[in-house]
């Protein structure tokens, strides 16, 4: 009952806006899904079925209403390696079957991540990494459109090919139609918001191309999108441990890329709509969608930031927008393929170029000189790695670099104030004690010249990890070796319990000693 109530509350704040926005998204999904299927080395319908099923299921049960999911380029560029390796090792035609099996396992991993509430770890992604993610994906979306200006079917990473570029009248005509679509998409909202401007741009340019009989590339030139309903099939692979070990590494990579892109897109849409999605619920939805699509001949997918931007900018806010997009896409496959195949590619490229302009954080150029240099470096680094490799690698690299910079900076923040009386010397410690600051910590003390009784007060410090415990033990050993007394105050009970040499030197103060858990236990 609670789930039904939540579904109805997020179904649609405006049915007209959600349906029209869904239609716009569906039109934009067609060439993207076909192109990404080519990139992955599978049949175009494999990409279209994935866009339909992943989009529908995540719209129904996902944690972010208004976000669009489907066959994504970030996954396609990794899937091509699995398909090629399976074809080489297991024979021609086996690639798609092993891909379907890997997608099912990918879904299981994603469901497990959601069940264990791992979606919360997206919070550790720093803001410069978020900016780099958005900018990198905007560049990737832009690069994915450029092969449409070539005369051959797009293949390879992001659709790049050795094919000839369009030239002469054919090129100028396509550029003109792209510009016309972008003009309508940009300026129509200033006149009316009755229909999504992107949909209006597609319709106007398509009607102009049909009416004037313009000789320009259409969706049908990429591939036929005609087909039937997806059919349930168990992947035709041996159910052995060898198969599991073959697909497992790919499935883990797929799952990581899919969850990272989906959760980061959730964050972007949250900021655009001033609402908050549910990351763990989205993990489960993405996993469920991929399990289903693997059994129905789809290539799997994740959130698509480009289509999500189209949806949000077209005022698609509820679950109905994603449901409508998926159902429209299925209707194109079943009933309207001949009509959709006549849509000029230029119209859809124009819409995606507007998505690029809207997605890219142009303000990042302005803030590069204002933010710390390491943040600017991380922003540029993540953008570049996203383009050159894939999103998962880029985000992991960005988080690691940010964490190392953080550790380096905070390693300098540990200090001690000393005070002496007639009987002892007291070190009042300030700042966090962790792996990055242990070297500076050890330099604060002078066991050889200190008096017979020394006190280290941790009231204003915190022991963070195992390296810190070892550093305390090391200092204790030095004082004990000189026959001096060392007392450690205000350590947590857990710290005292885990210390070896210094454990019996801790003065227990039940009232004042802090109660906190070590970071290493929290992560265990």
N, C-alpha and C positions, 0 to 999 in steps of 0.2 A: 504493500500500500504506500509506504514511504517513497519507494523508487518511482511508483506511478505518479505520485504527487509532484516529485521533483521533475520528472519528465514533462509533465503538463506545464509546470511553471516556466520551463526553459524551451518549450516547443516553438513558440513564435510570438514575438511582441507585435509583429506586423506581417500578416500572411502575404499580402501583395509584394512587399519588399523582399521577403524571403524567397518567394517563388521566382520572381524576376531575377533576383541575384543568383539563385540556383541555376537558372537557364544560362545566364552569362558564364558562370563558372563551368558548366557542362560543355559549352562550346569551346572554352579555352582548354579544357581537359583533353579534348580529342587529339590534337596534334602533339601535345606533351606526352600523353600516354603512348601514342604510336612511336614517337621519336625515342622514348626511353626503352621501349620494347626492342627497337632496332639496336640501341646501345647495348642492351643486355644480351643480345643475340637470340631472341625468341620471337614468336609470331606476334604481329600487332595486336591480335585479339587477346593475347595473354596480358598485355599491358592494359587494354580497355577493360577486361574483366576485373583486373586488380583495382583499377580506378573506381569501378562500380561497387564492388563488394567491400573494399576497405573504406571507401567514402560513406557507404550506407551504414555499415555497422558502427563505425566511430561516431557518426552523426547521431545514431540512436542511443548509444550507451556511453559515449565518451565523456570526458570531464571538462571539455571546453566547447560549449555551443557556439556555432558560427565558424569554427575552424574546419578547414577542408583537408581531407587526407586522400591519398591515392598513390599510384605508381610514381615513385620519385627518382629523380636523377642521381641523388646522392647514393641510393642503393644500387641503381642500374650499373654504375661504373665499377662496382665491386662484383655484382652478379655475373658480369661478362667473364670474369676469371673462372668462376665455378663452372659455368656452362662450357667454356673452352676446355678446361681440365677434364671434365666428365666426358666430353666428346672424345678427347684424346685417349683417356684411360679405359673407358667402358664401351666405346663404339658410337658411331653416328646415330643421332636421334636420342641419345640418352641424356644429353645436357638438360633439357627442360624438365625431365622427370626428377633428376637429382636436385634441380632448383626448387621444384615444388616441395620435395621432402625437406630441404633446408629451410624453406619459408615456414613450414609447419613447426619445425623445431625452433625457429626464430620466435614464432608466436608463443610457444610454451615458455621460452626464456623470458619474454616480455611480461607474460601473465605472472610468472614467478616474481619478477622484479616489482610489479605492482602489489602483489599479495604481501610481500615483505616491506612494502612502503619505502622502496628505494627512490621513488620519485622526488622525495624531499631533498636529495643531494644535489638537485639542480640549483639549489640556493647557494651552493658554494661557487657557482660560476660568477666571476667578477664582472662588473659592468663593462670594462674595456673589452672583455672576451665577448660579451653580448653584442657590442657595437661591431666588433670584428666579424662575428657570425652573420649579422644582418648585412653588412657591407660585402662580405665574401659571397653570400648567397645571391645578392643582387648582381654581382659580377658574373656569377655562374649562370643565372637566368639569362643575362644579356648574351653571354657566349653561346648558350644553348639555342638562341634564335638565329645566330649568324649563318649556320649551315643552310637555313631556308633560302639564303641568297646564293646558294650553289645549285648546280644543275643535277647533282646526284643524290641518291637516297642517303640521309645522314647515318653514319655508323661511327663506332669508336667513342672515345671519351668525350662527353658533352656533345656528341653528334659531329665532331670534326671529321673531315674526310679530305682526301687528296683531290676531290672533284674540282671541276672548273667553276669559277665564279660567274654569275650572270653578268652580262655586258650589254651595252647599247640600249635599245628601246625596252627590252625585257627588264633590265635592271632599273631604268628610270621609271617605268610603269609601276614596278613593285615598290620602289621607294616612295613614289607619289601616293600609292594606296596606303602604305604604312603611315605616312605623314597625315593623310586625311583622317585615318582612324584615330591617331593621336590627337589631332585638332578637335575632333568631335568629343572624344573622351575627356579632354581637358576643359573645353569651353561650354559644353552642354549644361553641366550643373549650375553655371552662372545664370542660365535662362530658365531651366526647369529641372526638378528632381523627380518627375513623375515616373520615369523609368531609369534604370542604371545607364550611365553614360557609356560604359564599355559595351553593353548590349546594343545601344543605339549605334555606336560606331561600327560594330560588326554588321548589323542589318543594313545600314546605309551603304557602306562600301560593298557589301555583297550584292545588293540590288543594283548598284551602279555598274558593277562588273558584269552582272547578268544582262542588264538592259543594254549596255553598250557593247556587249560581246567582246570584252577585253580578254586578250590572250595572256593570262597570268597563272601562276601555280595555284593549285587548289588542294584541299585536303585529300581528295581522291588521287592526286599525283603521288602522295606518300605511300598509301596503301588503301585497300578497300576495308571499310569498317563494318561491312555487313556480316551478320552472324546470328546465332541462335542464343538461347538461354545457356548460361554456364551449366555444365554437367558434372555431377559428383563422380570423382575418380580417385582411388587410392594411388599415389605415385608408384609407378612401375619400377621399383628398385628392390634389390635384395634386402630383406630385413635381417641384417647381420651387423656384428660389431664393426666390421670393416666399413660398411656404409655409414655407420654412426660416426666413426673417427674421421671419415672423409668430409662429411657435411658439418660436423660440429664446429670447427674453427670458423667456417663461413657463417654459420648461424649465429655464433657469438658476435661476430663483426656486424652482421645485419641488424641484430637486436640492439647493439650499442648505437649504431648510426641512427636507426629508426627512433629509438627512445630519446637520444640527445636532440635530434632535429625536432621531434614532436614536442618535447618539453620546452625547448627554447622557443618554438613557435607559439606554444601556449602563453609563455611570458610576454612575447611581442603582442599577441592579440589582447592579452589582459591590459597592457598599457594603452593600447589604442582604444579600447572600449571602456576603460575605467571599471572593469569587473575582475573577478578572480576565478580562474579555472581550478580544477582539481587534478593535480599531477598524477597521483597514484591511480585514480580512476581512469585516466587517459592511458596509462601504461597497460592496464588490464584490457581496455577497449582495443588498443592497437594490437595486443597479442591475440585477442579473440579474433579480430579481423584477419590477421595473417594466418592463423590456423585454418579458418574457413576458406580463405582464398587459395591456400595451398591445396586443399582437397577439391577445389572447383577450377583448377587450371589457371590461376592467376599468379603473377610474378611477385606478389607481396607489395607492401608500401608503407608509408608513414605520412606524417603531416607535410603539407606542401605550402611553403610560405608564400609563393607567388599567387596561387589560387586563393589562399586565405586572405591575402591583401585585396584581391579582386572582390571577394565576398564581403569583407568588412567595408571597403570603400563604396560598395553598391548597397550598403545598409542591410546586409544580411547579418542578422544577429542571433537568430534562434536555431534550434536543431533542424527546423523545417528547411532552412537554406541548404544544408548539407544533404538532407534526404532528397530534396527536389533535384539537386545537382546529380546525384547518383541515379535517380529514376529517369531523369531526362537523358542521361548518358546511355542507359539501357535502352530507352525508346529509340535513340539514334541507331543503336546497333541492330535492333529488331525491325524497325519500321521506316526509319527516315535516313538510312545510310546514303541513298542516292542524292537526297537533298543536301545533307551535311557535307558530302564529298565535293559539292560545288562551291563551298565557302572559300573565298580566296585566302591563301595562307597569309598574305600581307595584312589582312584585317586582324588576324589572331596575333601575328607578330607585333603589330602596332599596340594592341592591348597589353602584351607582355612587356613591351618597352615602357609603357606607362607604369606598369607594376615595378619595373626596375627603378624608375625615377622616384616613385613613391616609397619604395623599400629602402633604398640607399640612404643612410644617415648623413646628409650633406653637412650637417652641423659638426660632424666629426673633423672636417677640415679646419673649422674655426677653433675648435677646442684643442687641437693637437699641440698648439703652442702654449696653451694655458694649463694643461694637466701635467703631472709629473712625467718626466721623460720615459720612465719604465712603463707607465700606462699607455703612452703614445706608441711605444715599441710593441707592446702586447696587441694593441688594436690593429696595427699594420701587419704584425706577424700572423694573427689569426685569419685576417682577410686573405693574405697570400697563401697560407697553408690550405685554407678551404678551397681555393681555386686549384691549387696544384695537386692536392691529394684528395681528402674527403673531410666531411664535417667532423666526424668523431675524432680523427687525428688532430684536427685544428683545435677543437675545444679542449682536448686533453693536454695538448702542448701549451695552450693559453693558460689553463689552470695551473699546470706545473710551473711555468715561468712566473706567474703571479705569486704562487706560493713561495717559490725560492726568493723572489724579491722581498716578499713580506718577512720571511725568516731572516734574511740578511739585514733588513732595516731594524727589526725588533731585537736582533742580537746585540745591537748597540745600546739598547735601552736599559740594560741591567746595571745597577750601580749600588754602592753601599756607603752609608754614613757611619762613621765610627765615633764612639764616645768611651771614655775610660773613667773608672773610679779607682779607689785605692786597692781593690781586689781583682778587678777583671776588666777586659776589653769587650765592648759590645759592637757587633756589626749589624746595623739595621739595613736589611736588603730591600731593594726596590726593583721592580720589573719582573717579567716572566723568565723563568729558568727552563730552558728547553734545549734541544740539540744544537740550535744555532747560537745560543748564548753561553754554553758551558765553558768555552775557552776564555771569554771575558770574565766569567764568574770565578774561575780558578785564579786569575791574575789579581783579584781584589784582596787576597789574603797574603799575609807574611808570617807563616808559622814560626820561622826561625827567630824573629824579633818580637813576636807577640808575647804578652805576659803568660803566667802559668795557667790562668783560667780565661777562656774565650767563649763568648756567646754569639751565636748567629741567629738573628731574629727574622723569621720569614713572614711576619705579620703583613707586610706590604708587597709580598712576592707570591708567586704561585709555581709549584713544581708541576711541569706539564707532561713529561714523558720519561721513558726509561733512561735516556741519556742524562737527564737531570739527576736521577737517583744515583747513577754511577758517579757523576761529578761530586755529589755530596759525600758519597763513600770515599772517594779519592781524597778529598780535603780532610775527612775524619782520619784516614790512615796516616796522613802527614802529621797531624797533631798528636795522635796516639804514639807514633814512632818517636816523637820528641819528648814523650812522657808528660804531655800537657793535657789539661782537662778541656773538653769541648762540649758545649751544651747547645742543642738545637731547639729553638722555641717556635711554637705556632705552625708546626707541620700537621697536615691532616693525618688522621689515624691510618689511612691507607698507605700514605708515604712512610710513616714510621714502621709499619708492618713489612714493607717491601725493602727497606734499607737493610744492608748486611752489616758492614762494619760500624756504621753510625747508629744503628737501630737502638742500642742500649744507651746512647748518649742523649736521646730525645727527652726533654722534660715535658711530661704530659700535663696539659692544662685543659681540663674538661670544659670549662666555661668559655674560654677564649679560642681554643684551637679550632681551625676551620674544618668544615665538612664538605669536601668535594671529591669527585672521582677522577682518577687519572685518565688522560685521553686515550692511552693504550687499552684500558679496559672498556671504554665506551665503544671502541672500534672492534672489539673482539667478538 
